[in-house]
Amino acid sequence: MSHSPGRRPRPSPRSGRGRTALAAVSVAAALIALGPSSAVGRITASGRGDSRGPRALGIGDPLYPNLGNPGYDVSAYDLAFDYRRANRPLGAVTTISARATTSLPTINLDFAEGRVRSVRVNGAPARFTTADEDLVITPSEPIGADDAFEVTVRHTSDPRDTANGGWVRTRDGLAMANQADAAHRVFPCNDHPSDKARFTIRVTAPRDLTVVAGGLPLERVRKGARTTWAYRLAHPMATELAQVSIGRSAVLRRTGPHGLPVRDVVPAADRKRMEPWLARTPGQLAWMERKAGPYPFETYGLLIAGASTGFELETQTLSLFERGLFTGHGLPRWYLESIMVHELAHQWFGDSVAPRRWSDLWLNEGHATWYEALYADERGKASLERRMREAYRQSDGWRAAGGPPAAPRPAEPGQQIGIFRPVVYDGSALVLYALRQYIGREAFERLERQWVVRHRDGAASTSDFTRLASEVAGRDVAGFLNPWLYGTKTPPMPGRPTWKAAPRTGTGTGTDAKAGRKVRTGLGTGVGAADGAGAGDGDGRAHGSATSRVRP
């Protein structure tokens, strides 16, 4: 799947005036009347602006320089959507609560798919226009440094073009897949994982459909033929991790460790078929808690969507999975359970602790891959040692193709999710294996638990990880870790003098160019017949050392 920005003619800059911000109790009624508007142009990619007019801004992330916006921190999003059909834009109201970190004569929001009807800042109408994929807002009065402010945008959210990510069309409705740069194709936001915020999500839909979002339910109000569902997340969340499911779904409930509510969302017709898989989640939660500490959120579950996406995704508290993963590929049970653990592990590594920059992605994917592999190893299905040895053999090639784990190269134009290469999966799990070899198993396991405690509900960087590793180990490990994280050549593996890297051949980047999908090295890496089975590729074939079609 490609998240590259589409190129459409730039709309004429227009200003807008509208009504006051909607009170929460009247959102449902107001949204029913809200439809697509031609009053302003579509927000699209169109150039960066110039010194004489509004400019698109970014926070300077090396991999996604145009994402995020300087000058403010978001504290909360209130999202309200009105759903009619999957092939029609949704009416929407997005309310953003934030605090300025500097004086703001204008406010930039990331937004790329939809029509804006009006914008209000602190209740007063505000002028707005577009620049590239930014919505540029001019409030009636500048926002002062350290001032709290609120922006309300009445807009549409367009699910018709799913090639660039954001909304995912399912057999009977919609779901979301916003990683890495697609949340702003669904709603206006500060679309960078370093700016986490609280979320409240409301969706009005036909009464015969079920709506589920991340977090726990607030209320459900039925009015005539339509129902409004409301959810709130108890912990801050990055925009890329938002999830909403709309469709003919069954919601299955069970209890996890310490009474944790576990909620799964599946196509209603697949309820019995999926139950054996879903019943594994409480045990997997208990296993992860033994490794990384208490589960960091208020609920968990799987969203199994009737869609062909080519990936799975760790959306916060409700991980997204393709239905076909469990029904159509003939993959071994242990392999699918390990994929489930991969997404579950992300709730600690990537969701609760977000990357400060996208080049810190190895902390997300390396850890999720580590626990995925460790789970298979402990169940006697696929040797961790063998997998890491095979990763070591391929590591130089992965570094040559996409850069080292903590300094990946930017994606090719039009391949925005091209940063998800093998080096950030097995290549980064290999870094963790090397660190465990260097500081010892006991210190490594303490480090893992302390990492998620120290940075819970926040964002952290590679330097933060190195600093904590040194603290836990009782010695400076930067000299050891830096070559593993930033070197073009894989260092020697401690305690494994016979491990050798293969000659650098090929130019694979971890992106299946034909399918346009993100791939990662799977449990099949280095797994031979003695381990029972290989991984599955994008066509569902089993093999012993290849790549998997699974997204983080």
FITIDO-164255 format. One record per residue (C-alpha): residue number from 1; x negated, y negated, z negated. Coordinates in nm, 3 decimals, m for minus. Last residue first. Layout:
REM residues N
<NUM, <X, Y, Z>>
...
END
This chain:
REM residues 552
<552, <m0.400, 0.376, m1.191>>
<551, <m0.290, 0.482, m0.840>>
<550, <m0.276, 0.845, m0.745>>
<549, <m0.338, 0.967, m0.393>>
<548, <m0.633, 1.180, m0.499>>
<547, <m0.978, 1.203, m0.348>>
<546, <m1.181, 1.506, m0.257>>
<545, <m1.368, 1.790, m0.414>>
<544, <m1.188, 2.123, m0.453>>
<543, <m0.882, 2.108, m0.237>>
<542, <m0.507, 2.114, m0.264>>
<541, <m0.304, 1.945, 0.008>>
<540, <m0.037, 1.692, m0.090>>
<539, <m0.081, 1.476, 0.217>>
<538, <m0.234, 1.185, 0.024>>
<537, <m0.471, 1.421, m0.149>>
<536, <m0.404, 1.673, m0.420>>
<535, <m0.659, 1.794, m0.668>>
<534, <m0.817, 2.132, m0.685>>
<533, <m0.713, 2.452, m0.850>>
<532, <m0.798, 2.723, m1.102>>
<531, <m1.115, 2.601, m1.262>>
<530, <m1.317, 2.892, m1.125>>
<529, <m1.200, 2.798, m0.779>>
<528, <m1.398, 2.477, m0.788>>
<527, <m1.358, 2.145, m0.958>>
<526, <m1.633, 1.903, m0.860>>
<525, <m1.390, 1.621, m0.807>>
<524, <m1.049, 1.790, m0.803>>
<523, <m0.937, 1.594, m1.104>>
<522, <m0.907, 1.297, m0.876>>
<521, <m1.129, 1.037, m0.719>>
<520, <m0.910, 0.739, m0.655>>
<519, <m0.681, 0.621, m0.381>>
<518, <m0.507, 0.298, m0.288>>
<517, <m0.287, 0.319, 0.013>>
<516, <m0.293, 0.164, 0.358>>
<515, <m0.212, 0.504, 0.505>>
<514, <m0.474, 0.482, 0.777>>
<513, <m0.714, 0.273, 0.570>>
<512, <m0.720, 0.514, 0.278>>
<511, <m0.899, 0.283, 0.037>>
<510, <m1.169, 0.417, m0.195>>
<509, <m1.440, 0.224, m0.018>>
<508, <m1.594, 0.492, 0.199>>
<507, <m1.910, 0.383, 0.376>>
<506, <m2.080, 0.711, 0.452>>
<505, <m2.407, 0.848, 0.320>>
<504, <m2.626, 0.760, 0.025>>
<503, <m2.845, 1.058, m0.060>>
<502, <m2.695, 1.266, m0.343>>
<501, <m2.766, 1.173, m0.701>>
<500, <m2.945, 1.429, m0.915>>
<499, <m2.868, 1.582, m1.254>>
<498, <m3.158, 1.799, m1.371>>
<497, <m3.264, 1.561, m1.649>>
<496, <m2.926, 1.581, m1.825>>
<495, <m2.990, 1.467, m2.183>>
<494, <m2.945, 1.102, m2.096>>
<493, <m2.835, 1.060, m1.733>>
<492, <m3.094, 0.881, m1.521>>
<491, <m2.975, 0.544, m1.386>>
<490, <m2.734, 0.518, m1.089>>
<489, <m2.864, 0.276, m0.825>>
<488, <m2.712, m0.061, m0.737>>
<487, <m2.723, m0.157, m1.102>>
<486, <m2.452, m0.361, m1.274>>
<485, <m2.271, m0.134, m1.517>>
<484, <m2.517, 0.153, m1.555>>
<483, <m2.813, m0.083, m1.540>>
<482, <m2.644, m0.302, m1.806>>
<481, <m2.559, m0.019, m2.043>>
<480, <m2.906, 0.080, m2.167>>
<479, <m3.052, m0.266, m2.218>>
<478, <m2.719, m0.378, m2.361>>
<477, <m2.727, m0.101, m2.624>>
<476, <m2.858, m0.315, m2.909>>
<475, <m2.859, m0.106, m3.224>>
<474, <m2.618, m0.005, m3.499>>
<473, <m2.414, 0.209, m3.262>>
<472, <m2.089, 0.040, m3.367>>
<471, <m2.230, m0.311, m3.331>>
<470, <m2.403, m0.232, m3.003>>
<469, <m2.082, m0.083, m2.860>>
<468, <m1.895, m0.392, m2.978>>
<467, <m2.129, m0.624, m2.786>>
<466, <m2.121, m0.408, m2.475>>
<465, <m1.742, m0.405, m2.480>>
<464, <m1.717, m0.781, m2.526>>
<463, <m1.970, m0.827, m2.241>>
<462, <m1.742, m0.619, m2.018>>
<461, <m1.452, m0.847, m2.099>>
<460, <m1.146, m0.857, m2.319>>
<459, <m0.782, m0.964, m2.296>>
<458, <m0.534, m0.964, m2.581>>
<457, <m0.251, m0.764, m2.738>>
<456, <m0.504, m0.545, m2.921>>
<455, <m0.864, m0.661, m2.884>>
<454, <m1.013, m0.548, m3.215>>
<453, <m0.788, m0.246, m3.258>>
<452, <m0.830, m0.118, m2.902>>
<451, <m1.208, m0.144, m2.916>>
<450, <m1.230, m0.004, m3.270>>
<449, <m1.075, 0.325, m3.162>>
<448, <m1.304, 0.372, m2.864>>
<447, <m1.613, 0.263, m3.057>>
<446, <m1.545, 0.511, m3.333>>
<445, <m1.525, 0.789, m3.072>>
<444, <m1.857, 0.679, m2.924>>
<443, <m2.025, 0.670, m3.265>>
<442, <m1.918, 1.028, m3.336>>
<441, <m2.007, 1.158, m2.987>>
<440, <m2.361, 1.024, m2.984>>
<439, <m2.509, 0.686, m2.887>>
<438, <m2.678, 0.785, m2.558>>
<437, <m2.469, 1.084, m2.444>>
<436, <m2.152, 0.895, m2.530>>
<435, <m2.280, 0.600, m2.328>>
<434, <m2.353, 0.828, m2.031>>
<433, <m2.000, 0.971, m2.048>>
<432, <m1.857, 0.620, m2.061>>
<431, <m2.058, 0.522, m1.754>>
<430, <m1.936, 0.838, m1.577>>
<429, <m1.578, 0.732, m1.647>>
<428, <m1.675, 0.425, m1.444>>
<427, <m1.779, 0.621, m1.134>>
<426, <m1.482, 0.854, m1.185>>
<425, <m1.239, 0.563, m1.152>>
<424, <m1.392, 0.219, m1.087>>
<423, <m1.651, 0.369, m0.849>>
<422, <m1.381, 0.560, m0.661>>
<421, <m1.238, 0.230, m0.530>>
<420, <m0.950, 0.019, m0.656>>
<419, <m1.095, m0.310, m0.530>>
<418, <m0.917, m0.242, m0.199>>
<417, <m0.595, m0.355, m0.360>>
<416, <m0.612, m0.680, m0.164>>
<415, <m0.666, m0.509, 0.170>>
<414, <m0.573, m0.787, 0.417>>
<413, <m0.922, m0.932, 0.405>>
<412, <m1.162, m0.672, 0.262>>
<411, <m1.159, m0.637, m0.113>>
<410, <m1.410, m0.824, m0.323>>
<409, <m1.724, m0.632, m0.423>>
<408, <m1.731, m0.467, m0.760>>
<407, <m1.955, m0.604, m1.035>>
<406, <m1.871, m0.400, m1.346>>
<405, <m1.865, m0.057, m1.178>>
<404, <m2.143, m0.118, m0.924>>
<403, <m2.061, m0.231, m0.568>>
<402, <m1.809, m0.092, m0.322>>
<401, <m1.983, 0.131, m0.069>>
<400, <m2.336, 0.133, m0.208>>
<399, <m2.208, 0.190, m0.560>>
<398, <m1.989, 0.478, m0.442>>
<397, <m2.280, 0.634, m0.260>>
<396, <m2.503, 0.609, m0.564>>
<395, <m2.231, 0.768, m0.777>>
<394, <m2.169, 1.078, m0.567>>
<393, <m2.400, 1.319, m0.751>>
<392, <m2.316, 1.153, m1.082>>
<391, <m1.946, 1.207, m1.015>>
<390, <m2.021, 1.575, m0.949>>
<389, <m2.204, 1.600, m1.281>>
<388, <m1.917, 1.420, m1.452>>
<387, <m1.662, 1.664, m1.313>>
<386, <m1.873, 1.964, m1.410>>
<385, <m1.917, 1.841, m1.765>>
<384, <m1.547, 1.757, m1.798>>
<383, <m1.460, 2.113, m1.693>>
<382, <m1.114, 2.156, m1.548>>
<381, <m0.833, 2.369, m1.691>>
<380, <m0.952, 2.469, m2.038>>
<379, <m0.698, 2.257, m2.219>>
<378, <m0.972, 2.043, m2.367>>
<377, <m1.115, 1.982, m2.020>>
<376, <m0.786, 1.873, m1.868>>
<375, <m0.730, 1.622, m2.148>>
<374, <m1.090, 1.499, m2.125>>
<373, <m1.048, 1.434, m1.753>>
<372, <m0.734, 1.221, m1.797>>
<371, <m0.894, 1.060, m2.102>>
<370, <m1.198, 0.952, m1.899>>
<369, <m0.989, 0.850, m1.597>>
<368, <m0.784, 0.614, m1.815>>
<367, <m1.106, 0.480, m1.969>>
<366, <m1.281, 0.419, m1.637>>
<365, <m0.966, 0.269, m1.490>>
<364, <m0.906, 0.000, m1.746>>
<363, <m1.263, m0.086, m1.850>>
<362, <m1.369, m0.059, m1.485>>
<361, <m1.126, m0.342, m1.410>>
<360, <m1.361, m0.591, m1.576>>
<359, <m1.425, m0.738, m1.228>>
<358, <m1.057, m0.838, m1.241>>
<357, <m1.140, m1.085, m1.514>>
<356, <m1.041, m1.081, m1.881>>
<355, <m0.918, m0.725, m1.838>>
<354, <m0.617, m0.640, m2.057>>
<353, <m0.629, m0.464, m2.394>>
<352, <m0.272, m0.360, m2.476>>
<351, <m0.212, m0.292, m2.106>>
<350, <m0.551, m0.205, m1.955>>
<349, <m0.679, 0.053, m2.205>>
<348, <m0.419, 0.129, m2.472>>
<347, <m0.114, 0.163, m2.245>>
<346, <m0.362, 0.278, m1.980>>
<345, <m0.400, 0.606, m2.164>>
<344, <m0.038, 0.688, m2.078>>
<343, <m0.102, 0.640, m1.707>>
<342, <m0.398, 0.880, m1.715>>
<341, <m0.209, 1.118, m1.947>>
<340, <0.066, 1.158, m1.687>>
<339, <m0.204, 1.227, m1.427>>
<338, <m0.340, 1.494, m1.661>>
<337, <0.006, 1.649, m1.682>>
<336, <0.018, 1.660, m1.303>>
<335, <m0.313, 1.845, m1.290>>
<334, <m0.216, 2.093, m1.559>>
<333, <0.103, 2.178, m1.371>>
<332, <m0.084, 2.256, m1.052>>
<331, <0.021, 2.062, m0.742>>
<330, <0.296, 2.198, m0.518>>
<329, <0.340, 1.860, m0.354>>
<328, <0.712, 1.796, m0.330>>
<327, <0.894, 1.776, m0.661>>
<326, <0.681, 1.625, m0.935>>
<325, <0.474, 1.381, m0.728>>
<324, <0.774, 1.337, m0.499>>
<323, <0.961, 1.139, m0.766>>
<322, <0.686, 0.879, m0.757>>
<321, <0.578, 0.759, m1.099>>
<320, <0.603, 0.417, m1.272>>
<319, <0.498, 0.387, m1.637>>
<318, <0.750, 0.231, m1.877>>
<317, <0.598, 0.076, m2.194>>
<316, <0.386, m0.167, m1.983>>
<315, <0.366, m0.075, m1.616>>
<314, <0.093, 0.187, m1.581>>
<313, <0.133, 0.266, m1.210>>
<312, <0.150, 0.579, m0.995>>
<311, <0.052, 0.566, m0.630>>
<310, <0.139, 0.659, m0.271>>
<309, <0.459, 0.456, m0.283>>
<308, <0.726, 0.683, m0.143>>
<307, <1.034, 0.602, m0.347>>
<306, <1.291, 0.784, m0.557>>
<305, <1.147, 0.648, m0.878>>
<304, <1.046, 0.835, m1.191>>
<303, <1.019, 0.575, m1.465>>
<302, <0.831, 0.741, m1.749>>
<301, <0.849, 0.651, m2.116>>
<300, <0.714, 0.449, m2.401>>
<299, <0.845, 0.237, m2.687>>
<298, <0.736, m0.031, m2.936>>
<297, <0.374, m0.068, m2.828>>
<296, <0.016, 0.006, m2.939>>
<295, <0.021, 0.385, m2.984>>
<294, <m0.185, 0.447, m3.297>>
<293, <m0.553, 0.536, m3.255>>
<292, <m0.766, 0.616, m2.951>>
<291, <m0.837, 0.990, m2.956>>
<290, <m0.589, 1.131, m3.208>>
<289, <m0.331, 0.883, m3.081>>
<288, <m0.388, 1.011, m2.727>>
<287, <m0.304, 1.368, m2.831>>
<286, <0.010, 1.257, m3.019>>
<285, <0.127, 1.063, m2.713>>
<284, <0.060, 1.367, m2.493>>
<283, <0.269, 1.582, m2.726>>
<282, <0.555, 1.332, m2.714>>
<281, <0.527, 1.312, m2.330>>
<280, <0.549, 1.683, m2.244>>
<279, <0.932, 1.690, m2.256>>
<278, <0.930, 1.462, m1.953>>
<277, <0.788, 1.735, m1.732>>
<276, <1.039, 2.001, m1.840>>
<275, <1.324, 1.745, m1.811>>
<274, <1.258, 1.646, m1.451>>
<273, <1.476, 1.910, m1.284>>
<272, <1.757, 1.868, m1.535>>
<271, <1.793, 1.493, m1.472>>
<270, <1.721, 1.500, m1.102>>
<269, <2.068, 1.394, m0.977>>
<268, <2.062, 1.089, m1.204>>
<267, <1.734, 0.964, m1.057>>
<266, <1.503, 0.934, m1.359>>
<265, <1.440, 0.685, m1.640>>
<264, <1.259, 0.808, m1.951>>
<263, <1.283, 0.664, m2.301>>
<262, <1.061, 0.761, m2.594>>
<261, <1.146, 0.583, m2.920>>
<260, <0.851, 0.621, m3.163>>
<259, <0.960, 0.807, m3.478>>
<258, <0.607, 0.848, m3.613>>
<257, <0.504, 1.045, m3.302>>
<256, <0.759, 1.058, m3.020>>
<255, <1.136, 1.085, m3.025>>
<254, <1.360, 1.162, m2.730>>
<253, <1.578, 0.972, m2.485>>
<252, <1.678, 1.035, m2.125>>
<251, <1.816, 0.750, m1.915>>
<250, <1.987, 0.873, m1.598>>
<249, <1.968, 0.654, m1.293>>
<248, <2.179, 0.532, m1.009>>
<247, <1.963, 0.227, m0.948>>
<246, <1.783, m0.080, m1.081>>
<245, <1.444, m0.040, m1.249>>
<244, <1.251, m0.342, m1.379>>
<243, <0.882, m0.340, m1.474>>
<242, <0.631, m0.609, m1.565>>
<241, <0.266, m0.496, m1.577>>
<240, <0.114, m0.740, m1.323>>
<239, <0.247, m1.033, m1.527>>
<238, <0.027, m0.939, m1.823>>
<237, <0.219, m0.854, m2.139>>
<236, <0.246, m0.989, m2.493>>
<235, <0.410, m0.749, m2.740>>
<234, <0.773, m0.699, m2.849>>
<233, <0.904, m0.673, m2.495>>
<232, <1.263, m0.784, m2.452>>
<231, <1.549, m0.633, m2.255>>
<230, <1.888, m0.758, m2.130>>
<229, <2.145, m0.587, m1.910>>
<228, <2.428, m0.782, m1.744>>
<227, <2.711, m0.575, m1.601>>
<226, <2.930, m0.635, m1.298>>
<225, <3.274, m0.526, m1.177>>
<224, <3.461, m0.736, m1.432>>
<223, <3.229, m0.863, m1.702>>
<222, <3.018, m0.608, m1.887>>
<221, <2.757, m0.727, m2.137>>
<220, <2.460, m0.512, m2.237>>
<219, <2.236, m0.630, m2.518>>
<218, <1.881, m0.653, m2.643>>
<217, <1.731, m0.333, m2.505>>
<216, <1.370, m0.244, m2.589>>
<215, <1.054, m0.312, m2.389>>
<214, <1.008, m0.272, m2.016>>
<213, <1.319, m0.284, m1.802>>
<212, <1.616, m0.056, m1.737>>
<211, <1.920, m0.126, m1.521>>
<210, <2.180, 0.139, m1.448>>
<209, <2.421, 0.104, m1.157>>
<208, <2.799, 0.159, m1.151>>
<207, <2.862, m0.183, m1.310>>
<206, <2.716, m0.372, m1.015>>
<205, <2.408, m0.568, m1.129>>
<204, <2.309, m0.855, m1.360>>
<203, <1.949, m0.834, m1.480>>
<202, <1.796, m1.000, m1.785>>
<201, <1.427, m0.982, m1.880>>
<200, <1.262, m1.130, m2.188>>
<199, <0.883, m1.134, m2.176>>
<198, <0.612, m1.243, m2.419>>
<197, <0.289, m1.367, m2.264>>
<196, <m0.052, m1.258, m2.135>>
<195, <m0.281, m1.503, m1.956>>
<194, <m0.594, m1.292, m1.890>>
<193, <m0.393, m1.063, m1.660>>
<192, <m0.358, m1.332, m1.390>>
<191, <m0.038, m1.441, m1.218>>
<190, <0.058, m1.763, m1.393>>
<189, <0.420, m1.721, m1.290>>
<188, <0.695, m1.780, m1.039>>
<187, <0.891, m1.454, m0.985>>
<186, <0.882, m1.150, m0.756>>
<185, <0.600, m1.221, m0.509>>
<184, <0.417, m1.385, m0.800>>
<183, <0.395, m1.042, m0.960>>
<182, <0.197, m0.925, m0.656>>
<181, <m0.174, m0.968, m0.727>>
<180, <m0.290, m0.641, m0.885>>
<179, <m0.062, m0.473, m0.951>>
<178, <0.301, m0.586, m0.923>>
<177, <0.483, m0.257, m0.862>>
<176, <0.850, m0.314, m0.946>>
<175, <1.162, m0.101, m0.903>>
<174, <1.464, m0.135, m0.676>>
<173, <1.788, 0.030, m0.569>>
<172, <1.933, 0.362, m0.458>>
<171, <1.665, 0.542, m0.258>>
<170, <1.396, 0.310, m0.393>>
<169, <1.265, m0.018, m0.252>>
<168, <0.962, m0.144, m0.443>>
<167, <0.955, m0.511, m0.545>>
<166, <0.613, m0.667, m0.585>>
<165, <0.375, m0.531, m0.327>>
<164, <0.257, m0.679, 0.003>>
<163, <0.438, m0.434, 0.229>>
<162, <0.760, m0.472, 0.030>>
<161, <0.923, m0.733, 0.253>>
<160, <1.297, m0.714, 0.182>>
<159, <1.275, m0.751, m0.195>>
<158, <1.315, m1.131, m0.201>>
<157, <1.344, m1.311, m0.533>>
<156, <1.554, m1.626, m0.507>>
<155, <1.502, m1.945, m0.699>>
<154, <1.605, m2.157, m0.994>>
<153, <1.283, m2.258, m1.172>>
<152, <1.281, m2.366, m1.536>>
<151, <0.956, m2.505, m1.678>>
<150, <0.908, m2.556, m2.052>>
<149, <0.644, m2.761, m2.231>>
<148, <0.423, m2.752, m2.540>>
<147, <0.173, m3.038, m2.550>>
<146, <m0.194, m2.961, m2.622>>
<145, <m0.309, m3.210, m2.355>>
<144, <m0.022, m3.427, m2.237>>
<143, <0.228, m3.326, m1.968>>
<142, <0.280, m3.601, m1.713>>
<141, <0.631, m3.751, m1.696>>
<140, <0.896, m3.682, m1.432>>
<139, <0.724, m3.350, m1.371>>
<138, <0.540, m3.285, m1.044>>
<137, <0.551, m2.915, m0.957>>
<136, <0.328, m2.728, m0.711>>
<135, <0.454, m2.379, m0.619>>
<134, <0.141, m2.198, m0.516>>
<133, <0.091, m1.933, m0.246>>
<132, <m0.062, m2.177, 0.007>>
<131, <0.051, m2.519, m0.111>>
<130, <0.420, m2.571, m0.180>>
<129, <0.642, m2.854, m0.298>>
<128, <0.814, m2.964, m0.616>>
<127, <0.976, m3.268, m0.775>>
<126, <1.106, m3.231, m1.128>>
<125, <1.452, m3.261, m1.281>>
<124, <1.443, m3.308, m1.660>>
<123, <1.509, m3.024, m1.908>>
<122, <1.152, m2.999, m2.034>>
<121, <1.042, m2.951, m1.674>>
<120, <1.319, m2.869, m1.429>>
<119, <1.286, m2.708, m1.089>>
<118, <1.551, m2.658, m0.825>>
<117, <1.661, m2.436, m0.539>>
<116, <1.337, m2.249, m0.468>>
<115, <1.341, m1.991, m0.194>>
<114, <1.153, m1.664, m0.233>>
<113, <0.831, m1.475, m0.182>>
<112, <0.495, m1.632, m0.272>>
<111, <0.489, m1.788, m0.618>>
<110, <0.185, m1.873, m0.835>>
<109, <0.265, m2.175, m1.050>>
<108, <0.087, m2.511, m1.040>>
<107, <0.179, m2.795, m1.275>>
<106, <0.118, m3.159, m1.186>>
<105, <0.016, m3.464, m1.393>>
<104, <m0.122, m3.213, m1.643>>
<103, <m0.343, m3.333, m1.931>>
<102, <m0.548, m3.042, m2.063>>
<101, <m0.485, m2.714, m2.244>>
<100, <m0.111, m2.747, m2.189>>
<99, <0.116, m2.513, m2.381>>
<98, <0.366, m2.282, m2.214>>
<97, <0.727, m2.165, m2.202>>
<96, <0.835, m2.040, m1.860>>
<95, <1.196, m2.001, m1.749>>
<94, <1.264, m1.805, m1.433>>
<93, <1.616, m1.809, m1.287>>
<92, <1.696, m1.566, m1.009>>
<91, <1.936, m1.486, m0.728>>
<90, <1.826, m1.161, m0.567>>
<89, <1.745, m1.154, m0.198>>
<88, <1.937, m0.890, m0.001>>
<87, <1.825, m0.548, 0.124>>
<86, <1.836, m0.381, m0.217>>
<85, <2.195, m0.493, m0.268>>
<84, <2.369, m0.722, m0.514>>
<83, <2.121, m0.795, m0.793>>
<82, <2.125, m1.118, m0.998>>
<81, <1.796, m1.167, m1.180>>
<80, <1.707, m1.348, m1.504>>
<79, <1.348, m1.379, m1.624>>
<78, <1.252, m1.548, m1.952>>
<77, <0.874, m1.576, m1.969>>
<76, <0.682, m1.663, m2.286>>
<75, <0.356, m1.807, m2.422>>
<74, <0.195, m1.928, m2.100>>
<73, <m0.140, m2.101, m2.139>>
<72, <m0.210, m2.425, m1.952>>
<71, <m0.460, m2.623, m1.748>>
<70, <m0.587, m2.380, m1.490>>
<69, <m0.377, m2.160, m1.262>>
<68, <m0.386, m1.789, m1.198>>
<67, <m0.475, m1.620, m0.873>>
<66, <m0.657, m1.801, m0.592>>
<65, <m1.004, m1.665, m0.672>>
<64, <m0.895, m1.300, m0.669>>
<63, <m1.221, m1.101, m0.689>>
<62, <m1.445, m1.372, m0.836>>
<61, <m1.169, m1.502, m1.068>>
<60, <m1.189, m1.879, m1.023>>
<59, <m0.887, m1.992, m1.224>>
<58, <m0.691, m2.069, m0.911>>
<57, <m0.537, m2.377, m0.751>>
<56, <m0.328, m2.452, m0.444>>
<55, <m0.347, m2.821, m0.363>>
<54, <m0.081, m3.088, m0.333>>
<53, <m0.173, m3.376, m0.105>>
<52, <m0.447, m3.615, m0.002>>
<51, <m0.742, m3.398, m0.102>>
<50, <m0.624, m3.113, 0.117>>
<49, <m0.389, m2.816, 0.107>>
<48, <m0.503, m2.457, 0.065>>
<47, <m0.339, m2.295, 0.365>>
<46, <m0.002, m2.145, 0.452>>
<45, <0.088, m1.836, 0.254>>
<44, <0.459, m1.852, 0.187>>
<43, <0.722, m2.009, m0.038>>
<42, <1.036, m2.021, 0.178>>
<41, <1.162, m2.371, 0.248>>
<40, <1.405, m2.577, 0.050>>
<39, <1.777, m2.640, 0.067>>
<38, <1.826, m2.321, 0.263>>
<37, <1.957, m2.145, m0.043>>
<36, <1.994, m1.777, m0.119>>
<35, <2.264, m1.707, m0.376>>
<34, <2.356, m1.811, m0.726>>
<33, <2.721, m1.763, m0.817>>
<32, <2.665, m1.435, m0.996>>
<31, <2.358, m1.589, m1.154>>
<30, <2.559, m1.846, m1.341>>
<29, <2.786, m1.588, m1.498>>
<28, <2.496, m1.375, m1.618>>
<27, <2.290, m1.665, m1.745>>
<26, <2.570, m1.804, m1.961>>
<25, <2.466, m1.666, m2.300>>
<24, <2.099, m1.739, m2.234>>
<23, <2.163, m2.108, m2.177>>
<22, <2.091, m2.218, m1.825>>
<21, <1.839, m2.495, m1.769>>
<20, <2.001, m2.819, m1.651>>
<19, <2.128, m2.846, m1.299>>
<18, <1.924, m2.918, m0.994>>
<17, <1.703, m3.157, m0.806>>
<16, <1.458, m3.068, m0.534>>
<15, <1.158, m3.199, m0.347>>
<14, <1.058, m3.082, m0.007>>
<13, <0.736, m2.980, 0.164>>
<12, <0.816, m2.845, 0.512>>
<11, <0.773, m2.471, 0.524>>
<10, <0.449, m2.315, 0.644>>
<9, <0.487, m2.069, 0.927>>
<8, <0.433, m1.712, 0.811>>
<7, <0.121, m1.519, 0.724>>
<6, <0.174, m1.232, 0.485>>
<5, <m0.048, m1.208, 0.182>>
<4, <m0.232, m0.880, 0.136>>
<3, <m0.090, m0.650, m0.124>>
<2, <m0.134, m0.341, 0.089>>
<1, <0.000, 0.000, 0.000>>
END
